[in-house]
């Protein structure tokens, strides 16, 4: 059984303290004086790498307990934050002025990692909208991280009604803070009914998207596709074959057209959108770890991180 429900409902989830683990939480200031909530889990022994997790639309750091438990047992440090307008961070739910604000949010987290674990290789794991944040980021800052793992990246069709999309386009020009529910059912997250029940009871999750976020999202996805030939960062794409919210065809086409040499894509038959909390999450964690281990073995740690140059 998936481990999520036992601790999922704790606000901004806190894993049990262990003598072998340092758990920290706090806030960071990002662009526009936005306050971001973050957490870190660092092995007392010298960590071999850092995994930075970026959640998707409506999510927060508490959705990734399975990944965090697994990675810290591999001697990886894990950092995660609630993007602006999400979880415990400040800002209107689901609102940004420009996509550069998400870029700034990731930048301040990487700057913190640079201060605390300067010489470790960094890997960014982005889920759904978080995958778009990660891909946009490494296209702007190609030396920032050792690799990107994109979980359920929305690089094609997204299961949001045409009516909602049309409203978003219209109101982005005249009322950018106009907010509307995505209309996405929680049952589309995982095949595990306990996980979906936990989702419905989680007061930190939301289904709000604003008009400006919608137009900025689609503009950014189009920009990533237009600049995909410039992508130099190793990339692993993971997608569920049964994902009804972000159908896998989009990431499949993106992957096939991507000229990047160091790329890999794995599709899991029948799996839904929230792969980190799916019935076969242990298989997915195994694949992620193997990919990271290969890249740790094939390349030396980054001598410096470019996050101080960001924004």
C-alpha positions as CSV (number, residue, x, y, z in Angstrom):
1,X,0.0,0.0,0.0
2,X,1.2,3.5,-0.8
3,X,2.7,5.3,2.3
4,X,1.1,8.6,1.5
5,X,-2.2,8.6,3.6
6,X,-0.4,7.9,6.9
7,X,1.3,11.3,6.9
8,X,-0.1,13.2,3.9
9,X,-2.6,15.3,5.9
10,X,0.2,16.9,8.1
11,X,0.5,20.5,6.9
12,X,3.5,21.0,4.7
13,X,4.4,17.4,5.6
14,X,7.1,16.7,8.1
15,X,8.8,13.4,8.0
16,X,9.6,11.8,11.3
17,X,12.9,12.9,12.7
18,X,15.8,10.5,12.6
19,X,19.2,10.6,14.2
20,X,20.6,10.1,10.7
21,X,18.6,13.0,9.1
22,X,18.4,16.8,9.6
23,X,15.0,18.1,8.8
24,X,14.7,21.9,8.4
25,X,11.9,24.2,7.3
26,X,11.6,27.9,6.8
27,X,10.8,30.8,4.5
28,X,12.6,32.5,1.6
29,X,11.9,35.8,0.0
30,X,11.4,35.7,-3.8
31,X,10.5,38.2,-6.5
32,X,7.9,40.8,-5.5
33,X,8.6,40.1,-1.8
34,X,6.7,36.8,-2.0
35,X,7.3,34.6,1.0
36,X,8.0,31.0,0.0
37,X,7.8,28.0,2.4
38,X,10.5,25.4,2.0
39,X,11.7,22.2,3.6
40,X,14.9,20.2,3.5
41,X,15.9,16.7,4.5
42,X,19.7,16.2,4.7
43,X,21.5,13.0,5.7
44,X,23.9,13.6,8.6
45,X,26.5,11.6,6.6
46,X,27.9,13.6,3.6
47,X,25.1,13.6,1.0
48,X,26.1,12.3,-2.5
49,X,23.7,14.6,-4.4
50,X,20.9,17.0,-3.9
51,X,17.4,16.4,-5.3
52,X,15.2,19.6,-5.6
53,X,11.5,18.9,-6.0
54,X,9.0,21.3,-7.7
55,X,5.3,20.4,-7.4
56,X,2.5,20.8,-9.9
57,X,-0.5,23.1,-10.1
58,X,-2.4,23.1,-6.8
59,X,0.2,21.0,-5.1
60,X,2.7,21.5,-2.3
61,X,5.7,19.8,-0.7
62,X,3.5,17.3,1.2
63,X,2.8,15.3,-1.9
64,X,6.3,13.8,-2.2
65,X,6.7,11.7,1.0
66,X,7.5,8.6,-1.0
67,X,10.2,10.3,-3.0
68,X,11.7,12.0,0.1
69,X,11.8,8.8,2.2
70,X,13.4,6.9,-0.7
71,X,16.0,9.5,-1.7
72,X,17.3,10.2,1.9
73,X,17.9,6.5,2.2
74,X,20.1,6.7,-0.9
75,X,22.1,9.4,0.9
76,X,20.6,12.2,-1.2
77,X,19.7,15.5,0.3
78,X,16.2,16.7,-0.6
79,X,14.9,20.3,-0.9
80,X,11.4,21.3,-1.8
81,X,9.3,24.4,-1.7
82,X,5.7,25.6,-2.2
83,X,5.6,27.8,-5.3
84,X,4.0,31.2,-4.9
85,X,0.2,30.9,-4.6
86,X,0.5,27.3,-3.4
87,X,0.6,25.4,-0.1
88,X,2.0,27.5,2.8
89,X,3.6,30.2,0.5
90,X,2.1,33.6,0.0
91,X,0.2,34.9,-3.0
92,X,-3.2,34.4,-4.7
93,X,-3.9,30.8,-5.3
94,X,-2.8,29.8,-8.8
95,X,-1.7,33.4,-9.9
96,X,1.5,34.7,-11.4
97,X,2.2,37.9,-13.3
98,X,4.8,36.4,-15.5
99,X,6.5,33.0,-15.8
100,X,9.7,34.6,-14.6
101,X,8.2,34.6,-11.1
102,X,8.3,30.8,-11.0
103,X,11.8,30.9,-12.4
104,X,12.7,33.3,-9.5
105,X,11.1,30.9,-7.0
106,X,13.3,28.0,-8.1
107,X,16.3,30.3,-8.2
108,X,16.1,31.3,-4.5
109,X,15.8,27.7,-3.5
110,X,18.8,26.7,-5.5
111,X,20.7,29.7,-4.0
112,X,19.9,28.3,-0.6
113,X,21.2,24.9,-1.7
114,X,24.3,26.5,-3.0
115,X,25.0,28.1,0.4
116,X,24.4,24.9,2.4
117,X,25.7,22.2,0.0
118,X,27.8,24.1,-2.5
119,X,29.8,21.3,-4.2
120,X,27.1,18.7,-4.6
121,X,25.6,17.8,-8.0
122,X,21.9,19.0,-8.2
123,X,19.0,17.2,-9.8
124,X,15.6,18.9,-10.2
125,X,12.5,16.7,-10.1
126,X,9.5,18.6,-11.5
127,X,6.0,17.2,-11.5
128,X,3.5,18.4,-14.2
129,X,3.5,22.2,-14.1
130,X,6.7,21.9,-12.0
131,X,8.3,20.0,-14.9
132,X,7.6,23.0,-17.1
133,X,9.2,25.2,-14.5
134,X,12.3,23.0,-14.5
135,X,12.6,22.8,-18.3
136,X,12.2,26.5,-18.7
137,X,14.8,27.1,-16.0
138,X,17.6,24.9,-17.4
139,X,17.0,26.4,-20.9
140,X,17.7,29.8,-19.3
141,X,20.5,28.5,-17.1
142,X,22.0,25.4,-18.7
143,X,24.8,24.9,-16.1
144,X,22.5,25.2,-13.1
145,X,21.9,21.5,-12.4
146,X,23.2,18.1,-13.3
147,X,20.0,16.7,-14.6
148,X,16.2,17.1,-14.8
149,X,13.5,14.5,-14.1
150,X,10.2,15.6,-15.6
151,X,7.2,13.7,-14.2
152,X,4.0,13.9,-16.3
153,X,5.2,17.0,-18.2
154,X,2.3,18.8,-19.9
155,X,4.0,19.3,-23.3
156,X,0.9,18.6,-25.3
157,X,-2.9,18.4,-24.7
158,X,-4.1,19.2,-21.2
159,X,-7.5,18.0,-20.0
160,X,-9.1,21.4,-19.3
161,X,-12.2,22.4,-21.2
162,X,-12.0,24.7,-24.2
163,X,-14.5,27.0,-22.4
164,X,-12.2,27.5,-19.4
165,X,-9.2,28.0,-21.8
166,X,-11.1,30.6,-23.8
167,X,-12.1,32.4,-20.6
168,X,-8.5,32.4,-19.5
169,X,-7.3,34.0,-22.7
170,X,-9.9,36.7,-22.6
171,X,-9.6,37.6,-18.9
172,X,-5.8,37.5,-19.0
173,X,-6.0,40.8,-20.9
174,X,-8.7,42.5,-18.9
175,X,-8.7,40.8,-15.5
176,X,-5.6,38.7,-15.1
177,X,-6.4,37.7,-11.5
178,X,-9.7,36.1,-12.6
179,X,-9.8,32.7,-11.0
180,X,-11.6,29.5,-12.1
181,X,-11.5,25.9,-10.9
182,X,-9.6,23.6,-13.3
183,X,-12.5,21.2,-13.1
184,X,-10.1,18.3,-12.7
185,X,-11.3,15.4,-10.6
186,X,-9.1,14.1,-7.8
187,X,-9.8,10.6,-9.0
188,X,-7.5,11.4,-12.0
189,X,-4.5,11.6,-9.7
190,X,-3.8,7.9,-8.8
191,X,-5.2,4.5,-9.1
192,X,-4.9,4.2,-5.3
193,X,-8.3,5.1,-3.8
194,X,-6.7,5.9,-0.5
195,X,-4.4,8.5,-2.1
196,X,-7.4,10.1,-3.9
197,X,-9.4,10.3,-0.7
198,X,-6.4,12.0,1.0
199,X,-6.3,14.5,-1.8
200,X,-9.9,15.5,-1.3
201,X,-9.3,16.0,2.5
202,X,-6.2,18.1,2.0
203,X,-6.8,21.8,2.8
204,X,-3.5,22.8,1.3
205,X,-4.4,21.5,-2.2
206,X,-6.4,23.7,-4.5
207,X,-7.8,23.5,-8.1
208,X,-7.6,27.2,-8.8
209,X,-6.0,28.6,-11.9
210,X,-6.0,32.3,-12.9
211,X,-6.4,33.8,-16.4
212,X,-2.8,35.1,-16.4
213,X,-1.4,31.7,-15.3
214,X,-3.1,30.0,-18.1
215,X,-1.7,32.3,-20.8
216,X,1.7,32.3,-19.2
217,X,1.7,28.5,-19.0
218,X,0.8,28.0,-22.7
219,X,3.3,30.7,-23.8
220,X,6.1,29.0,-21.8
221,X,5.4,25.5,-23.2
222,X,5.5,26.9,-26.7
223,X,8.8,28.7,-25.9
224,X,10.3,25.5,-24.6
225,X,9.4,23.7,-27.7
226,X,10.8,26.4,-29.9
227,X,14.1,26.4,-28.0
228,X,14.3,22.6,-27.4
229,X,17.4,22.4,-29.6
230,X,19.2,24.5,-27.1
231,X,18.6,22.0,-24.2
232,X,21.9,20.7,-22.9
233,X,20.8,19.3,-19.5
234,X,20.4,15.5,-19.2
235,X,16.6,14.7,-19.1
236,X,14.5,11.8,-17.9
237,X,10.8,11.9,-18.7
238,X,8.4,9.7,-16.8
239,X,4.7,9.5,-17.8
240,X,1.7,7.3,-17.0
241,X,0.1,5.6,-19.9
242,X,-3.3,6.1,-18.3
243,X,-2.8,9.8,-17.5
244,X,-6.1,11.4,-18.4
245,X,-5.2,14.9,-17.2
246,X,-1.9,15.2,-19.2
247,X,-2.1,12.5,-21.9
248,X,1.3,10.9,-22.5
249,X,1.2,11.6,-26.3
250,X,2.4,15.1,-25.6
251,X,5.6,14.2,-23.8
252,X,6.2,11.3,-26.3
253,X,6.2,13.7,-29.3
254,X,8.3,16.2,-27.4
255,X,10.8,13.5,-26.5
256,X,11.0,12.1,-30.1
257,X,11.6,15.6,-31.5
258,X,14.1,16.6,-28.9
259,X,17.7,16.6,-30.4
260,X,19.3,16.2,-26.9
261,X,21.7,13.3,-26.8
262,X,21.3,12.5,-23.1
263,X,17.6,11.8,-22.9
264,X,15.4,8.9,-21.7
265,X,11.7,8.4,-21.4
266,X,9.7,5.7,-19.5
267,X,6.0,5.2,-19.9
268,X,4.2,3.1,-17.3
269,X,1.1,1.3,-18.7
270,X,-2.1,2.3,-17.0
271,X,-0.5,4.7,-14.5
272,X,-2.2,8.0,-13.8
273,X,-0.9,11.6,-13.3
274,X,0.6,11.5,-9.8
275,X,3.3,8.9,-10.5
276,X,5.0,9.6,-7.1
277,X,1.8,8.3,-5.4
278,X,0.8,5.6,-7.8
279,X,0.3,1.9,-7.1
280,X,3.7,1.1,-8.7
281,X,5.5,4.1,-7.1
282,X,8.3,1.8,-5.9
283,X,9.1,0.8,-9.5
284,X,9.1,4.5,-10.5
285,X,11.5,5.4,-7.6
286,X,13.8,2.6,-8.7
287,X,13.9,4.0,-12.2
288,X,14.6,7.5,-11.0
289,X,17.4,6.4,-8.7
290,X,19.1,4.3,-11.4
291,X,19.1,7.3,-13.7
292,X,20.6,9.6,-11.1
293,X,23.2,7.0,-10.1
294,X,24.3,6.6,-13.8
295,X,24.7,10.4,-14.1
296,X,26.6,10.6,-10.8
297,X,29.0,7.9,-12.2
298,X,29.3,9.4,-15.6
299,X,30.0,13.0,-14.7
300,X,31.8,14.8,-11.9
301,X,29.9,17.1,-9.6
302,X,29.3,20.6,-10.8
303,X,32.3,22.7,-9.7
304,X,30.0,25.7,-9.3
305,X,26.3,26.5,-9.5
306,X,25.0,29.3,-11.6
307,X,22.0,30.1,-9.4
308,X,23.7,33.3,-8.2
309,X,23.4,34.6,-11.7
310,X,19.7,34.0,-11.9
311,X,17.0,36.5,-12.7
